[in-house]
Amino acid sequence: MNDLSLTPNLLQADVARHLTFTLGKDAPNASVYDWRMALSFAIRDRIVEPWFASTRRTWAEDRKRVYYLSMEFLIGRLLEDATINLGLRDVAEEVMAGFGQDFRTIVEDEPDAALGNGGLGRLAACFMESMATVGCPAYGYGIRYEHGLFRQRFEGGRQVETPEDWLSQSHPWEFARPESAYTIPFKGVIETQGGRDVWVPGETVLAEAHDTPVIGWQGKWANTLRLWAAKPTTLFDLERFNRGDYAAAAEPEALARTLSRVLYPDDTTYQGKELRLKQEFFLTSAALQDILRRFKASHTNLRDLPKHVAIQMNDTHPAIAGPELMRLLVDENGMDFADALETARGCLGYTNHTLLPEALERWATFTFGNVLPRHMQIVERIDSWHRMTYASRPHYVGIVKHHEVRMGELAFIMAHKVNGVSALHSELVKKNLFPELHKLHPDRIINQTNGVTPRRWLKMANRPLAKLITDTIGDGWEDDLDRLRGLEPHVDSKSFAKAFAAAKRENKVQLANWIGSHCGVQVSPDALFDVQIKRIHEYKRQLLNILETIARWHAIRANPKANWVPRVKIFGGKSAPGYAVAKEIIHLINDVAEVINNDPITGDLLKIVYPANYNVSMAERLIPAA
């Protein structure tokens, strides 16, 4: 267990030491950035010890590990979150005040890590923190995107995308692991050698690891978020450079880095589709090679892999994990196909996030076979095995159909368990999304309701409410939410209701002030804040929301003296760059806002706010006030 008895004097000395010896600055000339980095390094020092201790204990006890594969980890800012989990938030604020620095200013200087877009990525981040809190050994595997999804701004009400620049400054929470690098193959041909199919890749890149420790509540346990950066296998073509062909000399590095530059590149072109598939394989292959390397360091029988390894596929993006794990077991380790299939399925689980069949990834067999020719063979063989094993499988069900590889079906068939993210969702996965596969595998689909970590979303983001809860029922609810039932006897208490309303209003005042300064719209904290924050998509119903807002506006104008509850409609979220309809929805929301916010008849009875570039830090402002 980590020693949390760090005094202000000790932390002050650590911050001063890092300011001087790590950043090379003296206090009179230090910027906000310098102070943030010095404090971050000082707090990180307190995380490393339990991180190492957790790793040593996992190895010593030969404990089973969870490996969480996700294209997104929407981790947000880490400094304040780390101080909350270490119990050092107030100490850190006191120390920085002693240096003449405002803790809030320092915290907000940290850029959000541009590693995700929405609920899928935030779920992954919450799972990582929660697994650390309960002491479950785990690795998260993702991609270290240089520019994230994109930074959103509005021009004339329309979304404009520019690159995120979160890595333009040093990232104090990560440790580069150049020794943990794996070769990732693409394309090429399949040759028969000694009666075996051998993949001869046409392209290769290196996946280089960067580790961020994820500390749990009270610093008792820490896990690892390992992000992969793409590097070239051939750094630099000196011969071309010396011939004066400077651009071509740097081409291998530029092409390799493309894989880890942007989250969800526009896939309206063939090149975009190929890049997305390459990204998904890059993440998955690097993770699986790392998992097997770690397993083989202390075990010899790969058939025991499911006893020690649980691999969770977060949506269909890492669904290539099934075929890739089989390739590594068969081609690289000599396991026969049947044993590899059973071993892989014993390790893999699949979380489904959407009920829309068209939202489940499908790759043209041409694209899939061109980028991953060996995996095309393996996928076809898996599909054939499943069809023959389950003779009652309808002819229209399968992994490879109509010249497409269906990644949802692949993930389902290769997982020993499939879960939805709410009870209703899981039932609809059975009834609507995979009814035929559910009939063949009636025990495979289970429910795992989405949750959020209360340490970030209540203890940190909603300090007024967190204080009220602690004052009412005491400490301990932060890692045992069942204790919140202790609030039930206070529901009818007038004093508690008054304190609860005061906590909510404090959050609303803070948000109203931020909206005024950030968006230039004056809103009343006494209005109802109606918030919809998620990625912009037709099925997410932002269009329905803005149409209801227009109808409400007309109704208020028709009878402005009626007993209307003042309402502020708050939108947040980004559209995919190539999604024309979603971008027009954004344009409509902003145009409607321009009209309604300047209507003297409706006035404060109805306002619309759409702050640009929604991220975790913005959510931490919006959610407590909703």
C-alpha positions in Angstrom: 0.0 0.0 0.0 1.3 3.5 -0.9 2.2 5.8 2.0 -0.2 8.7 1.6 1.3 10.8 4.5 3.0 13.2 2.2 3.3 16.6 4.0 3.1 19.9 2.3 6.8 20.5 3.2 7.8 17.3 1.5 5.7 17.9 -1.6 7.0 21.5 -1.8 10.5 20.2 -1.8 9.8 17.7 -4.5 8.2 20.4 -6.7 11.1 22.8 -6.2 13.6 19.9 -7.0 11.8 19.0 -10.2 11.5 22.7 -11.2 15.2 23.1 -10.8 16.7 19.8 -11.9 14.1 18.3 -14.3 13.0 21.5 -16.0 16.0 23.7 -15.5 14.0 26.7 -14.3 14.2 28.9 -11.2 11.0 30.0 -9.5 11.1 33.7 -10.5 11.2 32.8 -14.2 9.0 29.8 -14.2 5.8 29.8 -16.4 2.5 28.1 -15.6 3.7 25.3 -17.8 6.9 24.9 -15.7 4.9 24.8 -12.5 2.5 22.2 -13.9 5.2 20.0 -15.1 7.1 20.2 -11.8 4.0 19.4 -9.8 3.1 16.6 -12.3 6.5 15.0 -11.9 6.3 15.3 -8.1 2.9 13.6 -8.1 4.1 11.0 -10.6 7.0 10.1 -8.2 4.3 9.0 -5.7 2.6 6.8 -8.3 5.7 4.9 -9.4 6.3 3.0 -6.1 2.8 1.4 -6.0 3.0 0.8 -9.8 6.2 -1.2 -9.4 4.8 -3.0 -6.3 1.7 -4.0 -8.1 3.7 -5.4 -11.0 6.0 -7.3 -8.7 3.1 -8.8 -6.8 1.3 -9.9 -10.0 4.5 -11.7 -11.2 5.2 -13.2 -7.8 1.6 -14.6 -7.4 1.3 -15.5 -11.1 -2.0 -13.7 -11.2 -4.3 -13.6 -14.2 -4.2 -10.3 -16.1 -6.9 -8.5 -18.0 -5.8 -7.0 -21.3 -8.2 -4.3 -22.5 -7.9 -3.5 -26.3 -9.5 -0.3 -27.3 -9.0 2.2 -30.2 -9.9 4.9 -27.7 -8.9 5.8 -24.1 -10.6 9.1 -23.3 -8.5 9.7 -20.1 -8.8 13.5 -19.9 -6.4 15.5 -17.7 -4.4 13.4 -15.3 -2.9 15.8 -12.7 -6.0 16.5 -10.5 -7.3 13.0 -10.9 -4.0 11.6 -9.6 -4.0 14.0 -6.6 -7.6 12.9 -5.8 -6.7 9.2 -5.9 -3.6 9.7 -3.8 -5.4 11.9 -1.3 -3.1 14.8 -2.1 -5.5 17.2 -3.8 -5.7 19.7 -0.9 -2.0 19.3 -0.1 -1.1 20.1 -3.7 -3.4 23.2 -3.7 -1.7 24.4 -0.5 1.8 23.8 -1.8 1.1 25.7 -5.1 -0.4 28.6 -3.2 2.8 28.7 -1.2 4.7 29.2 -4.5 2.2 32.0 -5.4 0.5 29.8 -8.0 -3.2 29.1 -8.4 -3.9 25.3 -8.4 -6.9 25.7 -10.7 -4.9 27.6 -13.3 -2.2 24.9 -13.2 -4.7 22.1 -13.6 -6.4 23.7 -16.5 -3.1 24.3 -18.3 -2.8 20.5 -18.9 -4.1 19.5 -22.3 -6.6 16.7 -22.6 -5.0 13.6 -24.0 -6.4 13.4 -27.5 -7.0 9.6 -27.4 -10.7 9.3 -27.8 -14.0 10.7 -28.9 -17.0 9.5 -26.9 -18.5 7.0 -24.5 -16.5 4.0 -25.8 -13.2 5.7 -24.9 -14.5 7.1 -21.6 -15.7 3.6 -20.6 -12.2 2.2 -21.3 -10.7 4.9 -19.1 -13.1 4.3 -16.3 -12.5 0.6 -16.5 -8.8 1.1 -16.2 -9.1 3.3 -13.1 -11.7 1.0 -11.5 -9.6 -2.1 -12.1 -6.7 -0.3 -10.4 -9.0 0.6 -7.5 -10.1 -3.0 -6.9 -6.6 -4.4 -7.4 -7.2 -6.3 -10.6 -4.0 -6.7 -12.6 -4.6 -5.1 -16.0 -3.1 -3.6 -19.1 -4.9 -1.2 -21.4 -3.7 -1.2 -25.0 -4.3 1.7 -27.4 -2.6 3.9 -29.9 -0.6 7.0 -29.0 -2.3 9.4 -31.5 -0.2 12.4 -32.2 -3.2 14.5 -33.3 -6.2 12.7 -31.9 -9.5 12.9 -33.6 -9.3 16.6 -34.3 -9.7 20.0 -32.6 -13.1 21.4 -33.4 -14.0 25.0 -34.0 -16.9 26.7 -35.7 -16.8 29.1 -38.6 -20.2 30.5 -39.7 -21.7 27.8 -37.6 -20.0 25.0 -39.5 -17.5 22.5 -38.0 -13.9 23.1 -39.0 -11.3 20.4 -38.1 -7.7 21.2 -37.1 -5.1 18.8 -35.6 -4.9 18.3 -31.9 -1.6 19.4 -30.5 -1.5 17.7 -27.1 1.9 16.2 -27.7 3.5 19.5 -28.8 4.5 19.8 -25.1 6.1 17.0 -23.1 3.7 14.5 -21.6 4.8 14.1 -18.0 2.8 11.0 -17.2 4.3 8.5 -19.7 7.4 6.5 -19.8 8.9 5.6 -23.2 9.7 1.9 -23.6 11.9 1.7 -26.7 12.9 -1.8 -25.7 9.3 -2.9 -26.0 8.9 -2.7 -29.8 7.3 -5.2 -32.2 7.4 -5.6 -35.9 3.9 -5.3 -37.5 3.5 -6.8 -41.0 1.2 -5.8 -43.8 0.3 -6.9 -47.3 2.7 -9.2 -49.2 2.0 -12.7 -50.4 1.4 -16.2 -48.9 4.0 -18.8 -49.9 3.9 -22.6 -49.3 7.1 -23.7 -47.6 7.4 -27.2 -46.3 3.7 -27.9 -46.7 2.8 -24.8 -44.6 1.4 -21.4 -45.5 4.0 -18.7 -44.8 3.2 -15.0 -44.9 5.9 -12.9 -46.6 4.9 -9.3 -45.7 5.3 -6.5 -48.3 5.4 -3.8 -45.6 6.5 -3.6 -42.0 6.4 -1.0 -39.2 7.5 -1.0 -35.6 5.1 -0.5 -32.7 7.0 1.2 -29.9 5.5 1.3 -26.4 4.7 4.3 -24.1 3.5 3.4 -20.6 1.3 5.5 -18.4 0.6 4.3 -14.9 -3.0 4.3 -13.8 -3.3 4.7 -10.1 -6.4 3.5 -8.1 -8.1 4.9 -5.1 -5.8 5.6 -2.1 -2.8 4.5 -4.2 -3.1 0.9 -3.3 -2.7 -0.5 -6.8 -1.6 0.8 -10.2 -2.0 -0.7 -13.6 -0.5 0.2 -17.0 -2.0 2.0 -20.0 0.4 1.0 -22.9 0.0 3.1 -26.0 1.7 2.2 -29.3 3.5 4.7 -31.5 4.3 3.7 -35.1 8.0 3.9 -36.2 9.6 2.9 -39.4 11.6 -0.3 -39.7 14.0 1.7 -42.0 14.6 5.1 -40.4 16.3 7.0 -43.2 17.4 6.4 -46.8 20.8 8.0 -46.8 21.5 7.1 -50.4 18.4 8.9 -51.6 19.3 11.8 -49.4 22.8 12.1 -50.8 21.3 12.1 -54.3 19.3 15.1 -53.3 15.9 13.3 -53.1 15.2 14.6 -49.6 11.5 13.9 -49.5 11.9 10.3 -50.6 14.7 9.8 -48.0 12.2 10.6 -45.2 9.3 8.8 -46.8 9.5 5.6 -44.7 9.3 7.5 -41.4 6.4 9.7 -42.7 4.4 6.7 -43.9 4.9 4.8 -40.7 3.9 7.7 -38.5 0.7 8.0 -40.4 -0.6 5.0 -38.5 -0.5 6.7 -35.2 -1.3 10.3 -36.2 -5.1 10.5 -36.3 -7.9 8.6 -34.6 -10.6 7.5 -37.1 -9.2 8.9 -40.3 -11.7 9.8 -42.9 -12.6 6.5 -44.6 -14.6 7.8 -47.5 -11.7 7.0 -49.8 -10.0 3.6 -50.3 -6.8 5.0 -48.8 -8.7 6.0 -45.7 -10.3 2.6 -45.4 -6.9 0.9 -45.8 -5.4 3.2 -43.1 -8.2 2.4 -40.6 -7.8 -1.4 -41.1 -4.0 -1.0 -40.7 -4.5 1.0 -37.5 -6.7 -1.7 -36.0 -4.3 -4.4 -36.9 -1.3 -2.3 -35.7 -2.9 -2.0 -32.2 -4.0 -5.5 -32.0 -0.9 -7.3 -33.3 1.4 -5.2 -31.1 -0.8 -6.0 -28.0 -1.0 -9.7 -28.7 2.8 -10.0 -29.3 3.3 -8.2 -26.0 0.8 -10.5 -24.2 2.5 -13.6 -25.6 6.0 -12.3 -24.7 4.9 -11.7 -21.1 3.2 -15.1 -20.8 6.2 -17.0 -22.2 8.5 -15.3 -19.8 7.1 -17.5 -17.0 5.1 -20.3 -18.8 5.9 -22.8 -21.4 2.5 -24.4 -22.4 0.6 -22.0 -24.6 -2.6 -24.1 -24.1 -2.7 -22.6 -20.6 -3.0 -19.1 -22.0 -6.8 -18.8 -21.0 -5.8 -19.5 -17.4 -3.6 -16.5 -17.2 -4.9 -14.1 -19.9 -8.3 -12.4 -20.4 -8.4 -10.2 -23.5 -11.4 -7.8 -23.9 -12.2 -6.4 -27.3 -13.8 -3.0 -26.8 -16.2 -3.0 -29.8 -15.3 -4.4 -33.2 -12.2 -2.3 -33.8 -9.9 -5.0 -32.3 -12.0 -7.9 -33.6 -9.0 -8.9 -35.7 -7.6 -10.2 -32.4 -9.1 -13.6 -33.0 -7.4 -14.3 -36.3 -4.2 -12.6 -35.2 -3.9 -14.6 -32.0 -4.4 -17.8 -34.0 -1.8 -16.7 -36.6 0.7 -16.1 -33.8 -0.1 -19.5 -32.2 -0.1 -21.5 -35.4 2.5 -19.7 -37.6 4.9 -18.5 -34.9 4.5 -21.2 -32.2 3.6 -24.3 -34.1 0.2 -25.0 -32.5 -2.4 -26.9 -34.7 -5.5 -25.0 -35.9 -8.0 -26.7 -33.6 -6.0 -26.1 -30.4 -5.3 -22.5 -31.5 -9.0 -21.9 -32.1 -9.9 -23.2 -28.7 -7.1 -21.3 -26.9 -8.0 -18.0 -28.6 -11.7 -18.3 -27.9 -10.8 -19.1 -24.2 -9.0 -15.8 -23.9 -11.3 -13.4 -25.9 -14.3 -11.4 -24.8 -16.3 -8.9 -26.8 -18.1 -5.7 -25.7 -20.8 -4.6 -28.2 -21.5 -0.8 -28.2 -24.1 -0.4 -30.9 -27.4 -2.1 -32.0 -27.2 -0.7 -35.5 -26.0 -3.5 -37.9 -24.6 -0.9 -40.3 -22.4 0.5 -37.5 -20.6 -2.9 -37.1 -17.5 -2.8 -39.1 -17.4 -4.6 -42.4 -14.4 -4.8 -44.7 -14.5 -5.6 -48.4 -12.8 -8.9 -48.9 -10.5 -7.2 -51.5 -9.3 -4.6 -48.9 -9.0 -7.1 -46.1 -7.2 -9.7 -48.3 -4.8 -7.1 -49.7 -3.8 -5.6 -46.3 -3.9 -8.9 -44.3 -3.7 -11.8 -46.7 -2.8 -14.4 -44.1 -5.7 -13.3 -41.9 -8.1 -13.6 -44.8 -7.2 -17.3 -45.0 -7.7 -17.7 -41.3 -11.0 -15.9 -41.2 -12.4 -18.1 -44.0 -11.2 -21.1 -42.1 -12.9 -19.9 -38.9 -16.1 -19.3 -40.8 -16.0 -22.7 -42.4 -15.3 -24.4 -39.0 -18.3 -22.6 -37.5 -20.6 -23.4 -40.3 -19.7 -27.1 -40.2 -19.8 -27.3 -36.4 -23.2 -25.7 -36.2 -25.1 -27.3 -39.1 -28.3 -25.4 -38.2 -26.6 -22.0 -38.8 -28.8 -20.2 -41.4 -27.2 -19.7 -44.8 -27.3 -15.9 -44.6 -25.3 -15.9 -41.3 -21.5 -15.9 -41.2 -18.3 -13.9 -41.1 -17.6 -13.8 -44.9 -20.7 -12.9 -46.8 -21.4 -10.8 -50.0 -17.7 -10.1 -50.5 -17.4 -8.6 -47.0 -15.7 -9.6 -43.8 -18.2 -8.9 -41.0 -16.3 -7.9 -37.9 -19.3 -8.1 -35.5 -19.9 -11.8 -36.4 -16.1 -12.5 -36.2 -15.9 -10.9 -32.7 -19.0 -12.9 -31.6 -17.8 -16.2 -32.9 -14.3 -15.8 -31.5 -15.3 -14.6 -28.0 -16.3 -17.0 -25.2 -18.5 -14.2 -23.8 -20.2 -11.2 -25.4 -21.7 -8.3 -23.4 -23.9 -5.4 -24.0 -23.5 -2.2 -21.9 -26.9 -2.1 -20.2 -29.6 -4.7 -19.4 -31.9 -3.5 -22.2 -29.0 -3.2 -24.6 -27.9 -6.8 -23.9 -31.4 -8.1 -24.4 -31.6 -6.3 -27.7 -28.2 -7.7 -28.8 -29.8 -11.1 -28.3 -33.1 -10.3 -30.0 -32.2 -7.9 -32.7 -28.5 -7.8 -33.5 -27.3 -11.4 -33.3 -30.5 -13.5 -32.9 -29.3 -16.4 -35.0 -25.9 -16.6 -33.3 -27.6 -16.2 -29.9 -29.8 -19.2 -30.7 -26.7 -21.2 -31.6 -24.8 -20.0 -28.5 -27.5 -19.2 -25.9 -25.1 -18.8 -22.9 -22.6 -16.5 -24.6 -24.3 -13.0 -24.3 -24.2 -11.5 -20.8 -24.9 -8.1 -19.5 -22.2 -5.7 -18.0 -23.8 -2.4 -17.3 -21.6 0.6 -18.0 -20.5 2.5 -15.0 -18.3 5.5 -14.3 -15.5 6.0 -11.8 -17.0 8.0 -8.9 -13.5 9.2 -8.0 -13.3 11.4 -11.1 -16.9 12.1 -11.8 -18.1 12.8 -8.2 -15.1 13.3 -5.9 -13.2 15.4 -8.3 -15.7 16.9 -10.8 -18.5 17.6 -8.4 -16.8 18.8 -5.2 -19.9 20.5 -3.7 -22.0 17.3 -3.9 -19.0 15.1 -2.8 -18.6 17.2 0.3 -22.3 17.0 1.1 -22.2 13.2 0.8 -19.2 12.9 3.0 -20.6 15.4 5.6 -23.8 13.3 5.6 -22.6 9.6 5.6 -18.9 9.9 6.2 -15.9 8.6 4.1 -15.7 5.3 2.3 -18.3 5.7 -0.4 -15.6 6.5 -3.0 -14.8 2.9 -3.5 -18.0 1.4 -2.1 -21.0 3.0 -3.8 -23.4 0.8 -1.9 -22.7 3.1 1.0 -24.7 5.8 -0.9 -27.8 4.1 0.4 -27.0 5.8 3.6 -28.4 9.0 2.0 -31.9 7.5 1.8 -32.9 8.3 5.4 -32.1 12.0 4.5 -34.3 12.2 1.5 -37.2 13.9 3.4 -34.9 16.1 5.4 -35.5 19.8 4.5 -31.9 20.7 5.5 -30.4 18.0 3.3 -32.7 19.0 0.4 -31.6 22.6 0.9 -27.9 21.7 1.0 -28.4 19.4 -2.1 -30.0 22.3 -4.0 -27.2 24.6 -2.9 -24.6 22.2 -4.2 -26.4 22.0 -7.6 -26.7 25.7 -7.8 -23.0 26.2 -7.1 -22.2 24.0 -10.0 -24.7 25.8 -12.3 -23.2 29.2 -11.3 -19.7 28.0 -12.2 -21.0 26.7 -15.5 -23.0 29.8 -16.3 -19.9 31.9 -15.7 -17.8 29.7 -17.9 -20.4 29.8 -20.7 -20.4 33.6 -20.5 -16.6 33.9 -20.8 -16.1 31.0 -23.2 -19.1 31.2 -25.5 -20.2 34.8 -25.1 -23.7 33.8 -24.2 -25.2 35.0 -20.9 -27.4 32.3 -19.2 -29.2 32.2 -15.9 -28.1 29.6 -13.3 -31.8 29.4 -12.3 -32.7 28.0 -15.7 -33.1 24.3 -16.4 -29.8 23.1 -18.0 -30.8 20.6 -20.7 -27.6 18.9 -21.8 -26.9 16.5 -24.7 -23.2 15.7 -25.1 -22.0 12.9 -27.4 -20.7 12.4 -30.9 -22.9 13.9 -33.5 -24.8 11.2 -35.5 -28.3 10.8 -36.9 -29.1 8.0 -34.6 -28.0 10.0 -31.5 -31.0 12.3 -32.1 -29.4 15.7 -31.9 -31.5 16.6 -34.9 -34.7 15.6 -33.0 -33.5 17.7 -30.0 -32.9 20.9 -32.1 -36.3 20.4 -33.8 -38.0 20.2 -30.4 -36.1 23.3 -29.5 -37.5 25.2 -32.5 -41.0 24.0 -31.6 -40.5 25.2 -28.1 -39.3 28.6 -29.3 -42.4 29.0 -31.5 -44.6 28.0 -28.5 -42.9 30.6 -26.3 -43.2 33.3 -28.9 -46.9 32.5 -29.3 -47.6 32.9 -25.5 -44.5 34.5 -23.8 -46.5 35.2 -20.6 -47.3 31.6 -19.9 -45.6 29.8 -17.0 -42.5 28.7 -18.9 -39.6 27.1 -17.1 -36.5 28.9 -18.4 -34.3 26.4 -20.3 -30.7 26.4 -21.6 -30.1 23.8 -24.3 -26.5 22.7 -24.2 -25.0 20.6 -27.0 -21.5 19.2 -27.2 -19.8 16.8 -29.6 -18.0 16.3 -32.9 -19.0 14.9 -36.2 -16.8 12.6 -38.2 -15.0 14.7 -40.8 -16.6 12.8 -43.7 -20.1 12.6 -42.3 -21.9 15.3 -44.3 -25.4 14.9 -42.7 -24.0 15.1 -39.1 -22.0 18.2 -40.0 -25.2 19.8 -41.3 -26.9 19.0 -38.0 -24.1 21.0 -36.3 -24.6 23.8 -38.7 -28.3 23.8 -38.0 -27.9 23.9 -34.3 -25.5 26.9 -34.5 -27.8 28.7 -36.9 -30.8 28.2 -34.7 -28.8 29.3 -31.7 -27.9 32.5 -33.5 -31.6 33.3 -34.0 -33.0 32.2 -30.7 -30.2 33.7 -28.5 -30.9 37.1 -30.0 -34.7 37.0 -29.8 -36.0 39.7 -27.4 -39.4 38.0 -27.1 -38.1 34.7 -25.7 -35.1 36.3 -23.9 -33.9 34.2 -21.0 -36.8 31.7 -21.4 -34.7 29.8 -24.0 -31.0 29.8 -24.9 -28.9 27.5 -26.9 -25.2 26.9 -26.2 -22.8 24.8 -28.3 -19.2 25.1 -27.0 -16.7 23.8 -29.5 -14.3 20.9 -29.0 -16.1 18.8 -26.5 -13.8 16.6 -24.4 -13.5 15.1 -20.9 -12.6 18.5 -19.2 -15.7 20.1 -20.7 -17.8 17.2 -19.5 -16.5 17.7 -16.0 -18.0 21.2 -16.2 -21.3 20.3 -17.9 -22.3 17.1 -16.1 -22.4 18.3 -12.5 -24.6 21.3 -13.6 -27.0 19.2 -15.7 
